[in-house]
Amino acid sequence: MPIDLDHLFRDMTRAAVGALASESRRARIAIAAVLEDQKAALAAIVAARLAGEIDDAEVKVQLQSER
């Protein structure tokens, strides 16, 4: 199952920014930075799962730790 992480993160960023449209510009920039920082960690989790290095249970554990 291919996952387009760039598209996923663009959508997540748009959703977060849209929800805070009435907030300051600094808040929008900070949210985008946080999501971008998480991108590498989530990409590693997805890659490990697709490679069969971890199972669904471990994916859940790792995703919980990324929250």
N, C-alpha and C positions, 0 to 999 in steps of 0.2 A: 504494500500500500504506500505509494509515494506521498510524501508530505512536503508541501511548498512552504517552508518556514518563513521565507521573506514575505510571502502573501499573508500568511497567518499573522505575523507581527505587524504588518501594515494595517490589517483589519483591527487588531487589538489596539494599536496606537490610535487609530481613528475613533474607535469606540470610546476609549478613555478620554481623548481630547474632546470629543463631542459632549461627553457627560459633564465636562468641566468648562464648557464654552464660556460660561459667565464668570469663571475664575480668572485670576491673573495669568499673564503670559508665562511667568516663572513657573507656575504650577504645571502648565502644559509641557513645558520643556523638561521639567523634573520627571514627569510620568514617562515621557518618551525615552529619557535616559535610563530609567529603571527597567523598562521593557527591553531596551537594547542590551543592557547588562545581562539580563536573563537569557537572551537569545543563545549564547554559546552553551550555557548549561543545559538548556532544553534540547538543543541540537545534539549534544553528546548523549543525552538520555534516549532520544529517538534513534540515533545511530546504533547505540548499543542494543536496543530492542530489535531493530531490523536485522542486525547481525546475529541475533540469537544469543548474545552475551548475557542478557538479563531477561527474566520473564515478566509477565504482566504484574505480578505481585511486587516485584522489585521496582518496576516503573512507578507504581503507586507510591511506594515508600520514597523514592527519589523525588517525585513531583511534590509530595507533602513537604519535603525538606526545602524545596525551592520556594515555597509560599512565603 
